[in-house]
Amino acid sequence: MVIVFVLVGLAVLSAFCGLQWYAWRRVVRDTTARGSAARRMGSVVFIAGPLLMFGAFGSTRAEAPFWLQQVLAWPGYLWMAFSLYLVLALLVGEFIRPLLRRWPARRDSEAGAPGGHGSGTVPQRLEHPVGAGDRTAAGGVRGPEPEPELGAEPEDAPVPATGPELVGEPAQEPVVGEPAQEPVPAAATVTAPAGGGPSRRLFVSRIVGGAAAAVALGTVGNGAYGVLSGPKVKRLTVPLAKLPRAAHGFRIAVVSDIHLGPTLGRGFAQRVVDRINATQPDLIAVVGDLVDGSVENLGPAVEPLAQLRARHGAYFVTGNHEYFSGAEQWVDHVQELGLRALQNARVEMDGFDLAGVNDISGDDYGDGPDYVKALGDRDTARAAVLLAHQPVMIHEAVEHGVDLQLSGHTHGGQLWPGNLIAGAANPTLAGLEQYGDTQLYVSRGAGAWGPPVRVGAPSDITVVELASKQA
């Protein structure tokens, strides 16, 4: 088993290194001159970025000093998101690149054709015998062109000047009033790029590479702004057959996956709390993955949770990241802040039962979910709402007659196309779905794990309004 894990890890690392090299080649090597300052700076960026990314992951797992985690987290995690979208944009650019190469050639052909655009004029051309040196437009002489880099494609050759081909044509009669020119042997004629500009391949590489970098930077910047500005409030009505008329309209503010840690701190927690309180809910449910770190490091960051206000209080269940961060200490700490932890427990509300189970990651710590303890002896004639961090726990909820399960965990994929992976690993990626007689609602979460960036999966706080079918 260990060997398989190591082999998979090596395969992933090799793939990552290969994609980083590909991005460096397209953005840096193909667009800059060998030995230039631009190439050196670009290469430094493509070396430092991955190192910072691995440093951000490693410092968290190794429980390095929290200040070091914070220093490495921002550039490291942002590089992770940037390189993802840079590679995707460059792959799209591979389909555009041939079209851009053909377009100038087609335009030049049309310009030089009889009756075509620009016919009747012959652009200036520079011709000289091979070995005589490349004469500039000003009449000076420059040395031979440097040899192309190893692996350069034939298209690195200069762009031929537009107009009719003169190689091999008979000598023309001199124009009256102009000095006669000696004919140049056909075999010794070479053409310089018009105006001494870059080759067509270099021009296309710069256009595609620059556009890909701009798209990646804009995508990550917009995704980071979406996270840091705080989650949006969604509202959802869920009808429950067993809910009495007296409980019709009961509102539960559901928030999950806040992920306070090296990148999201006290200020972010305050924005989340303020938006929850602004909805004036009857009950608040914090459905796991509150933190990424220890109580010692993140105690000040979670203090705003003490300001949560709801008529029937605030409740908390563990997520998988609590077990990575010391679940027992966090359960004690959130209760000190005024939240009630439902550890495989149930409380009777007006008109329904509210239950909570530990996350399935707790099985590795001897503290997993216990549905019998939470739901086994309840009155099945009453509606039951279950707080369970992961959507995959829905199957146990169905077996125990739960009417509604509230979950998080998926982040809605967080970074597109991560939604494809998250969707395959979870029965519901986000939103409300029906499983037998049980409904499952999955929040996309309020924060972000790893890169403080979301693309295609906006963060949310959901106000779930319970509706009685008897009303």
C-alpha positions in Angstrom: 0.0 0.0 0.0 2.8 2.4 0.9 4.5 1.6 -2.5 1.3 2.4 -4.4 1.0 5.7 -2.5 4.6 6.6 -3.3 4.2 5.8 -7.0 1.0 7.8 -7.2 2.7 10.7 -5.5 5.7 10.5 -7.9 3.3 10.4 -10.9 1.5 13.5 -9.7 4.7 15.3 -9.0 6.1 14.4 -12.4 2.9 15.7 -14.1 3.0 18.9 -12.1 6.7 19.5 -13.1 5.9 18.8 -16.7 3.1 21.3 -16.8 5.2 23.9 -15.1 8.0 23.4 -17.7 5.4 23.6 -20.5 4.1 26.9 -19.1 7.6 28.3 -18.7 8.5 27.3 -22.2 5.5 29.0 -23.8 5.5 32.1 -21.6 9.2 32.7 -21.1 11.5 30.7 -23.4 9.4 31.2 -26.6 9.0 34.9 -26.1 12.4 36.1 -24.9 16.0 36.1 -26.1 18.5 33.7 -24.7 20.5 35.4 -21.9 18.2 38.4 -21.7 17.1 39.9 -18.4 13.4 39.1 -19.2 14.2 35.4 -19.6 16.2 35.4 -16.3 13.4 37.1 -14.4 10.7 34.9 -15.9 12.7 31.7 -15.0 13.1 32.9 -11.4 9.4 33.4 -11.1 8.7 29.9 -12.5 11.1 28.4 -10.0 10.1 30.5 -7.0 6.3 30.0 -7.5 6.3 26.2 -7.1 8.7 26.3 -4.3 6.5 28.7 -2.4 3.5 26.6 -3.1 5.1 23.4 -1.7 6.3 25.5 1.2 2.8 26.7 2.0 1.5 23.1 2.0 4.5 21.8 4.0 4.5 24.5 6.6 0.9 23.8 7.5 1.3 20.1 7.7 4.5 20.4 9.7 2.8 22.9 12.1 5.5 25.5 11.4 5.4 28.9 13.3 2.1 30.5 12.3 3.9 33.7 11.0 5.8 31.5 8.6 2.6 29.8 7.4 1.1 33.2 6.7 4.2 34.4 4.8 4.2 31.4 2.6 0.4 30.9 2.2 -0.5 34.0 0.1 2.1 33.7 -2.7 2.2 29.9 -2.6 -1.5 29.3 -2.8 -2.1 32.1 -5.3 0.6 30.6 -7.6 -1.2 27.3 -7.4 -4.4 28.9 -8.8 -2.5 31.1 -11.3 -0.5 28.2 -12.8 -3.7 26.2 -13.1 -5.5 28.8 -15.2 -2.3 29.7 -17.1 -1.8 26.1 -18.3 -5.5 25.9 -19.3 -5.3 29.2 -21.2 -2.1 28.0 -22.9 -3.7 24.8 -24.0 -6.5 26.7 -25.6 -3.8 28.9 -27.2 -2.4 25.8 -28.9 -5.5 25.7 -31.1 -5.4 29.5 -31.8 -1.6 29.6 -32.6 -1.9 27.9 -36.1 -4.7 30.3 -37.1 -2.6 33.3 -36.1 0.3 32.0 -38.1 -1.7 31.5 -41.2 -3.6 34.8 -41.0 -0.6 37.1 -41.8 0.4 34.8 -44.7 -3.1 34.9 -46.2 -3.2 38.7 -45.8 0.2 39.1 -47.4 -0.9 36.9 -50.3 -4.0 38.9 -50.9 -2.1 42.1 -50.7 0.4 41.1 -53.4 -2.2 39.5 -55.7 -3.1 41.5 -58.9 -6.1 43.6 -58.1 -5.9 42.7 -54.5 -5.6 45.1 -51.6 -2.5 47.1 -52.0 -1.9 46.1 -55.6 0.1 48.7 -57.6 2.6 49.2 -54.8 5.6 47.2 -54.0 6.8 47.3 -50.4 10.5 48.0 -49.9 12.7 44.9 -50.0 16.3 44.4 -49.0 18.4 42.1 -51.1 22.1 41.4 -51.0 24.5 38.7 -52.1 25.1 36.0 -49.5 28.2 36.7 -47.5 28.1 40.4 -48.2 26.4 41.2 -44.8 22.9 42.3 -44.1 22.4 45.8 -45.3 20.1 47.9 -43.2 17.5 50.3 -44.7 19.8 53.2 -43.8 22.6 51.7 -45.9 24.7 50.4 -43.1 26.0 46.9 -42.7 25.3 44.5 -39.9 26.6 41.1 -39.2 24.9 37.8 -40.0 21.8 36.8 -38.0 22.5 34.7 -34.9 21.8 31.0 -35.1 18.4 29.9 -33.9 18.1 28.2 -30.5 18.3 24.5 -30.2 14.9 23.0 -31.1 13.7 26.1 -32.9 11.1 25.4 -35.6 11.7 26.3 -39.2 9.0 29.0 -38.8 11.6 31.0 -36.8 12.7 32.4 -40.2 12.0 36.0 -40.8 8.7 37.0 -42.3 9.0 37.3 -46.1 8.3 40.8 -47.4 5.0 41.3 -49.2 4.7 41.8 -52.9 5.6 39.8 -56.0 8.6 37.4 -55.7 11.7 38.9 -57.4 14.0 35.9 -57.1 15.0 34.6 -60.5 13.3 37.4 -62.5 15.1 39.0 -65.4 16.8 42.3 -64.8 14.5 45.3 -65.2 15.2 48.2 -67.4 16.4 51.2 -65.4 13.8 53.9 -64.7 14.5 57.2 -66.4 16.0 59.6 -63.9 17.3 56.8 -61.5 20.7 55.2 -61.5 20.9 51.8 -63.0 21.1 48.8 -60.6 23.2 45.8 -61.2 21.2 42.5 -61.2 21.7 40.2 -58.3 22.2 36.5 -58.9 19.1 34.5 -58.0 20.9 32.0 -55.9 22.4 34.7 -53.7 19.1 36.6 -52.8 17.8 36.7 -49.2 15.0 38.7 -47.8 15.0 40.6 -44.5 12.0 41.1 -42.3 10.1 44.3 -43.2 11.2 47.0 -40.8 13.6 44.5 -39.0 10.7 43.2 -36.8 10.4 39.9 -35.0 9.7 36.6 -36.9 6.1 35.6 -37.3 6.5 32.7 -34.8 8.0 35.0 -32.2 5.2 37.5 -32.7 2.5 34.8 -32.4 4.2 33.3 -29.3 4.2 36.7 -27.6 0.5 37.3 -28.4 -0.6 33.9 -27.2 1.7 33.8 -24.1 0.7 37.4 -23.1 -3.0 36.7 -23.5 -2.8 33.5 -21.5 -1.0 35.2 -18.7 -3.5 38.1 -18.7 -6.5 35.7 -18.6 -5.0 33.6 -15.8 -4.2 36.8 -13.8 -7.6 38.2 -14.3 -9.3 35.0 -13.4 -7.4 34.6 -10.2 -7.8 38.2 -9.2 -11.5 38.2 -9.7 -11.8 34.9 -7.8 -9.8 36.2 -4.9 -11.9 39.4 -4.7 -15.0 37.2 -4.6 -13.7 35.3 -1.6 -12.3 38.3 0.4 -15.4 40.4 -0.1 -17.4 37.8 1.8 -20.1 35.2 1.0 -23.4 36.2 -0.6 -26.7 35.3 1.1 -29.0 32.8 -0.6 -32.5 32.0 0.4 -34.2 28.6 0.0 -37.6 27.3 1.0 -37.8 23.6 1.9 -41.2 22.0 2.5 -41.3 19.2 5.1 -44.3 16.8 5.3 -44.0 16.3 9.0 -43.4 19.9 10.0 -46.4 21.3 11.9 -48.1 24.5 10.9 -46.7 26.3 14.0 -43.2 25.8 12.7 -44.0 27.1 9.2 -41.4 29.7 8.2 -38.7 28.7 10.7 -35.4 30.1 9.3 -32.0 28.3 9.6 -28.9 30.2 8.6 -26.6 27.5 7.2 -22.8 28.3 7.0 -20.0 25.8 6.3 -16.4 25.7 5.3 -15.3 29.1 6.6 -11.7 27.8 6.7 -10.1 30.4 9.0 -6.4 29.9 8.7 -3.2 31.5 7.3 -5.0 33.4 4.6 -8.5 34.1 6.0 -8.4 35.6 9.5 -10.4 37.6 12.0 -11.5 40.3 9.5 -13.1 37.6 7.3 -14.8 36.0 10.2 -16.3 39.3 11.2 -17.8 39.8 7.7 -19.3 36.3 7.8 -20.8 36.9 11.3 -22.2 40.3 10.3 -24.0 38.9 7.2 -25.4 36.0 9.2 -26.8 38.3 11.9 -28.2 40.6 9.2 -30.6 37.8 8.1 -32.1 37.6 11.6 -32.4 33.8 11.5 -34.2 31.7 14.1 -31.3 29.3 14.3 -27.7 29.3 13.1 -26.0 26.0 11.9 -22.2 26.0 11.4 -21.7 22.8 9.5 -18.0 22.0 9.8 -14.6 23.0 8.5 -14.5 26.2 10.6 -10.7 26.3 10.8 -7.4 25.2 9.4 -5.1 25.4 12.3 -4.8 25.1 16.1 -6.7 26.9 18.8 -3.5 28.5 19.9 -2.9 30.1 16.4 -6.5 30.8 15.4 -8.2 31.6 18.8 -8.2 35.4 18.0 -9.5 34.8 14.5 -12.7 33.0 15.6 -13.6 35.4 18.4 -16.2 37.2 16.2 -18.3 34.0 16.4 -19.2 35.0 19.9 -21.4 37.8 18.3 -23.7 35.3 16.5 -27.3 36.0 17.4 -30.4 33.9 16.7 -33.6 33.3 18.7 -32.8 29.6 19.2 -29.0 29.9 19.3 -26.1 28.7 17.1 -25.0 25.1 16.7 -21.8 23.5 15.4 -20.8 20.1 14.1 -17.2 19.0 13.2 -15.8 18.7 9.7 -12.8 16.8 8.5 -10.5 19.8 8.9 -11.4 20.1 12.6 -9.8 16.6 13.0 -6.7 17.8 11.2 -6.5 20.7 13.6 -7.4 19.2 17.0 -11.2 18.5 17.1 -11.5 18.1 20.8 -9.9 21.4 21.6 -12.0 23.2 18.9 -15.2 21.7 20.2 -14.4 23.0 23.7 -13.4 26.4 22.3 -16.5 27.1 20.1 -18.7 26.2 23.1 -16.8 28.8 25.1 -17.8 31.3 22.4 -21.5 30.4 22.9 -22.1 27.8 20.1 -23.5 24.5 21.1 -21.7 21.5 19.7 -23.9 18.6 18.6 -21.6 15.6 18.9 -23.8 12.7 17.9 -26.6 14.5 19.8 -30.1 15.8 19.3 -32.1 18.7 20.6 -35.9 19.2 20.4 -36.9 22.5 18.7 -40.5 23.8 18.4 -42.0 21.6 15.7 -38.9 19.4 14.8 -35.8 17.7 16.0 -32.4 19.1 15.3 -29.6 16.5 15.3 -25.9 16.6 14.6 -23.3 13.9 14.0 -19.5 14.0 13.9 -17.7 14.0 10.6 -16.7 10.6 9.1 -13.1 11.6 9.4 -13.5 11.2 13.1 -13.4 7.4 12.6 -9.6 7.6 12.3 -9.6 9.3 15.8 -12.1 7.1 17.5 -14.7 9.9 17.3 -16.8 9.1 14.2 -20.5 9.6 13.6 -23.0 7.7 15.7 -26.5 7.9 14.0 -28.1 5.6 16.6 -27.0 7.8 19.4 -28.2 10.9 17.6 -31.4 9.6 16.1 -32.2 6.2 17.4 -34.7 6.9 20.2 -36.5 9.9 18.7 -40.2 10.2 17.9 -40.4 9.4 14.2 -43.7 11.3 13.9 -41.7 14.5 14.3 -39.7 16.1 11.5 -35.9 15.7 11.8 -33.2 18.0 10.5 -29.7 16.6 10.6 -26.4 18.6 10.5 -23.7 16.4 8.9 -20.6 17.9 7.2 -20.2 15.7 4.2 -22.9 14.9 1.6 -21.9 11.2 1.5 -23.5 10.8 4.9 -26.9 11.1 3.3 -27.3 7.4 2.9 -27.3 6.8 6.7 -29.6 9.8 7.1 -32.1 8.1 4.7 -32.0 4.9 6.7 -32.7 6.7 10.0 -35.7 8.6 8.6 -34.2 12.1 8.5 -36.3 14.6 6.6 -33.6 17.2 5.8 -29.8 16.9 5.9 -27.7 20.1 5.8 -24.1 19.7 4.6 -21.1 21.5 3.1 -17.6 20.1 2.4 -17.7 20.3 -1.5 -17.1 24.1 -1.9 -19.1 23.5 -5.1 -15.7 22.5 -6.6 -14.2 25.9 -5.6 -11.9 26.1 -8.7 -13.3 25.2 -12.0 -12.9 22.5 -13.4 -12.5 21.1 -9.9 -16.3 20.8 -9.8 -15.9 17.7 -12.1 -13.8 15.9 -9.5 -15.9 17.1 -6.5 -19.1 16.1 -8.3 -17.8 12.6 -9.0 -16.8 12.2 -5.3 -20.1 13.4 -3.8 -23.7 12.5 -4.3 -24.6 16.2 -4.5 -22.2 19.0 -5.4 -24.3 21.9 -4.3 -28.0 22.8 -3.9 -31.1 20.8 -2.9 -31.7 17.2 -4.0 -34.1 14.4 -3.0 -33.0 10.9 -1.8 -36.0 8.8 -1.0 -38.0 10.6 1.6 -34.9 12.6 2.7 -33.9 16.0 1.2 -30.2 17.0 1.1 -29.0 20.6 0.9 -25.3 21.2 0.2 -23.9 24.7 0.7 -20.9 25.8 -1.3 -19.4 27.2 1.8 -18.3 30.7 3.0 -14.5 30.6 2.7 -11.9 28.7 0.7 -9.3 26.1 1.3 -5.8 26.5 -0.1 -5.9 29.3 -2.6 -8.3 32.1 -1.3 -9.8 32.0 -4.7 -13.2 30.7 -6.2 -13.9 30.3 -9.9 -17.3 29.1 -11.0 -18.4 28.3 -7.4 -19.3 31.5 -5.5 -19.3 31.3 -1.7 -22.6 31.5 0.2 -24.5 31.7 3.4 -27.9 30.0 2.9 -31.1 30.9 4.8 -33.2 27.7 4.7 -36.8 28.5 5.4 -38.8 25.4 6.5 -42.3 25.2 5.1 -45.1 23.1 6.5 -47.3 21.3 3.9 -50.1 21.7 6.3 -50.0 25.5 6.1 
